[in-house]
Amino acid sequence: DRDVSRVPPLAGSAEPRLMAMSRNLSAFREWEMGNAPAARSLLEQAAEGKGYPAEYQTNIGIVLAGQGRWKDAMAAFERAVASDPELPDGWLNLGLYRDVYLGDVAGALSCYDRYVTLNGPRKDEVAKWSEWLRKSPSSP
C-alpha cells in the first residue's frame, strides 16, 4: 500500500541514465565478443548524455587502447578524470596508461596514489604497485 503519486515517472530524468547504462552493458558484451568498433560506438552514444560520462569515457579509453589508438585513449582517460575527479577507475586507468604505454613513472604514481586515496576496490594491490614503482631504477 504505497503512495505512488510521489514517484517520478521513468520518462523523466531517469530515462537517459537508464539508456546510457544499457548502452554501457551492450558495449561490454560487444567488447567481450571482440567487436571493438561496436563497443566504441555504443560507449560514445552513452557518453553524449548527462548520465555518467566519466565512467563511459574510461571505458572508451580502454576500447581505444585495445585498438592501438593511443592518443585517443589517453584523451578519453584524461576527460574521465577531469569530468569526475572522484572516480577511482578513471585514475587507475589513466595511471596504467601512463605506466605501461608512456613509461611515465611520476605520472603513473600520481594517478595510483589518487586511486588509493579514493579507496578504489583494488587499493591494496595498487598501493603495492606504487611501492614497487617508487623502488624501481626509473623512479623519479
C-alpha positions as CSV (number, residue, x, y, z in Angstrom):
1,D,0.0,0.0,0.0
2,R,2.5,2.6,-1.2
3,D,1.6,6.0,-2.4
4,V,2.9,6.0,-5.9
5,S,1.8,9.6,-6.6
6,R,5.2,10.9,-5.4
7,V,7.3,8.5,-7.5
8,P,8.6,10.4,-10.6
9,P,7.9,8.8,-13.9
10,L,10.7,6.9,-15.7
11,A,10.2,9.0,-18.8
12,G,11.8,12.0,-16.9
13,S,15.3,12.2,-15.7
14,A,15.8,8.5,-15.2
15,E,15.3,7.5,-18.8
16,P,18.6,9.0,-20.2
17,R,20.6,7.5,-17.4
18,L,19.0,4.0,-17.9
19,M,19.6,4.2,-21.7
20,A,23.2,5.1,-21.0
21,M,23.6,2.2,-18.6
22,S,22.0,-0.1,-21.2
23,R,24.4,1.1,-23.9
24,N,27.4,0.6,-21.5
25,L,26.3,-3.0,-20.8
26,S,25.8,-3.7,-24.5
27,A,29.2,-2.2,-25.2
28,F,30.8,-4.6,-22.7
29,R,29.1,-7.5,-24.4
30,E,30.4,-6.4,-27.8
31,W,33.9,-5.9,-26.3
32,E,33.9,-9.5,-24.9
33,M,32.9,-10.8,-28.4
34,G,35.9,-8.9,-30.0
35,N,33.8,-6.3,-31.7
36,A,35.7,-3.2,-30.5
37,P,34.1,-0.8,-33.1
38,A,30.6,-1.6,-32.0
39,A,31.6,-1.3,-28.3
40,R,33.2,2.1,-29.0
41,S,30.1,3.3,-30.9
42,L,27.8,2.3,-28.1
43,L,30.0,4.0,-25.4
44,E,30.3,7.2,-27.4
45,Q,26.5,7.3,-27.6
46,A,26.2,6.8,-23.9
47,A,28.8,9.4,-23.2
48,E,26.9,12.0,-25.1
49,G,24.1,12.2,-22.5
50,K,24.2,13.6,-18.9
51,G,24.3,10.1,-17.3
52,Y,27.7,9.2,-16.1
53,P,30.1,10.3,-18.8
54,A,33.3,9.9,-16.8
55,E,32.7,6.1,-16.4
56,Y,31.9,5.8,-20.1
57,Q,35.0,7.9,-21.1
58,T,37.1,5.4,-19.1
59,N,35.5,2.5,-21.0
60,I,36.0,4.3,-24.3
61,G,39.7,4.7,-23.4
62,I,40.1,1.0,-22.8
63,V,38.5,0.2,-26.1
64,L,40.7,2.8,-28.0
65,A,43.8,1.4,-26.3
66,G,42.8,-2.1,-27.4
67,Q,42.6,-0.8,-30.9
68,G,46.0,0.8,-30.7
69,R,44.6,4.3,-30.8
70,W,46.9,5.5,-28.0
71,K,46.5,9.3,-28.2
72,D,42.7,9.0,-28.4
73,A,42.8,6.6,-25.4
74,M,44.8,9.0,-23.3
75,A,42.4,11.8,-24.2
76,A,39.5,9.7,-23.1
77,F,41.1,8.8,-19.8
78,E,42.0,12.5,-19.2
79,R,38.4,13.5,-19.9
80,A,37.2,10.9,-17.4
81,V,39.3,12.3,-14.5
82,A,38.6,15.9,-15.5
83,S,34.9,15.2,-15.6
84,D,34.8,13.3,-12.3
85,P,37.9,13.6,-10.2
86,E,36.3,11.3,-7.6
87,L,36.1,8.3,-10.0
88,P,38.7,5.8,-8.8
89,D,38.6,3.7,-12.0
90,G,39.4,6.8,-14.1
91,W,42.6,7.4,-12.1
92,L,43.5,3.7,-12.2
93,N,43.1,3.5,-16.0
94,L,45.0,6.8,-16.6
95,G,47.8,5.5,-14.3
96,L,48.0,2.2,-16.1
97,Y,48.2,4.1,-19.4
98,R,50.9,6.4,-18.2
99,D,52.8,3.5,-16.7
100,V,52.5,0.9,-19.5
101,Y,52.2,2.9,-22.7
102,L,54.2,6.1,-21.8
103,G,56.7,4.8,-19.2
104,D,55.8,8.0,-17.2
105,V,56.5,6.7,-13.7
106,A,55.8,10.0,-12.0
107,G,52.5,10.5,-13.8
108,A,51.5,6.9,-13.0
109,L,52.4,7.3,-9.4
110,S,50.3,10.4,-9.0
111,C,47.3,8.5,-10.5
112,Y,47.8,5.4,-8.5
113,D,48.1,7.5,-5.3
114,R,44.9,9.2,-6.1
115,Y,43.2,5.9,-6.7
116,V,44.3,4.6,-3.3
117,T,43.2,7.9,-1.6
118,L,39.7,7.4,-3.2
119,N,39.6,3.9,-1.8
120,G,39.2,2.1,-5.1
121,P,38.3,-1.6,-4.8
122,R,41.9,-2.7,-5.8
123,K,43.6,-0.1,-3.5
124,D,45.8,-2.7,-1.7
125,E,47.1,-4.1,-5.0
126,V,47.6,-0.6,-6.5
127,A,49.4,0.6,-3.3
128,K,51.9,-2.3,-3.9
129,W,52.4,-1.2,-7.5
130,S,53.2,2.3,-6.3
131,E,55.6,0.9,-3.7
132,W,57.3,-1.2,-6.4
133,L,57.5,1.7,-8.8
134,R,59.0,4.0,-6.2
135,K,61.8,1.4,-5.7
136,S,62.4,0.9,-9.4
137,P,65.5,2.4,-11.0
138,S,63.4,4.5,-13.4
139,S,61.6,6.2,-10.4
140,P,61.9,10.0,-10.3
